[in-house]
Amino acid sequence: MERLIKFLHSIPGVAVVTGLLLAIPLVAMQFTDEVDWSVMDFMVMGVLIFGSGLSYVLITRYLPDLIYKVAFASAIGSTLLLAWVNLAVGLIGGGAHAGNLMYLVVFIVVITGTYLSRFTPSGMERTMLASAFTIVILAIVALLTGMQHYPGSSVGEIIGVNAFFSSIFAVSGLFFRYVAIRQEGTQRG
């Protein structure tokens, strides 16, 4: 079992997991017309999944604390899910339109905050909470600019989707906060 875990935390392991995850829509396409991915869809999702997995493996390789690893898994998973949902169906409305492009700001906040924090727990906490706050601001902007009138959109949908994503980024920040508090306690004691 330990060898399997070590393999999955390696670059070939990430590639295998990526292939297995991409096999799900490939198999589903054989049985239903509801799943209709193009070659570009597979390429984009392959890059996103592999990049996320590789980031997790490289960042957490030498972290001794399980909660710290969970915090990074939560941060990377939240960011991946935001990208996936936005690319697949859009966060506002029922399809692609310019309103969904404003969520690129969240990715800029995550990337910039992660770089500036140098992966420290307190810095990552601030990055994740800033991302959650950014999503709340984007929801307010969407409502103030009338995006609830887009086809397939409503006030409830905008508030609900943005509340969901804001909360998962906030939970990620709380994981990092927990790690920061534990590290402060260890340094004092």
Disulfide bonds with the S-S distance in Angstrom:
none
